[in-house]
């Protein structure tokens, strides 16, 4: 199958803005391809709902509230992803 060539099994990623719009679409595609995805954004409730939706495709998608415009949040995002 052609999708096997796009497999992300065993991989992980961070998607900022993963709760809505293009970020959510990219995070969902990553999960569908087999990756573990950390979705990051400012609105906790939206992130959690998006993660639930993505986990129906297999996941895991993990919601993490942070603001990438705050330098202090960047190490927290990386630590959570690791």
N, C-alpha and C positions, 0 to 999 in steps of 0.2 A: 504494500500500500504506500502511496506517495507520502502520507503523513508520517510514516516511520522515519523518513529522511529528516524530518523536522523535530524529532524527539528531543525533549529537554530533561528526560529522566536522569536523576542524580545531580541535577543542577539546581541552583537557587538564584533568586534575584530580588532586587528592591525596586519597587515602582512607587515613585512619589506622585501624589494626586491620584492614587489608585482607587479612590472611593467613587469617583464620578467620571463621566466623559471618556476621553481618549485613554487616560490612565487606567480606568477601570477596564476598558476593552483590551488594553495590552496585558494587564495583569490576568484577566480571564483567559486570554489566549495562551499565556505562559503556563497557567495551571492546566489547561486542556492538553498542552503538549507534555505535561508531566513534571514541570518544575515546582519547587517550593517557592512561594512568593510572599514577601513581606510588603504589605501595602501600607503606605505612609501618607498621612494627611493631618489636617488640623481638627476635623470634625469627627469625634470618636464614634458617634452613633451611625453616621453614614459609612464609616470604615467597617464597623462591625457587621452591618447589614450586607455590605458588598462582600466581605469575607465569607459570610454564610452562603451567599449565592455561589461564590466560586468553589466552595468546598463541596457543593453538590456535584461538581465536575470531577471530584477526586481530591483536589487540594494537595497539600495543605496551603491555604492562604491565611496569613496571620495579619490582623489589624494592629497598627501601632500609631498612636497619636503623637505627632511631632510637627515642628515647623522648620522646614529647611532654610528659612531665612534667618534663623537664630543659630549662630555658630555653635553654641553649646549643645544644641540638639543633634548635631551631626554625629558625634561619637556615640551617642545613645542609640541612634539608628543602626550604626555599624555593629555595635555590641549586640543589639537585639537580633540582627540578621545572623551573626555568628552563632 
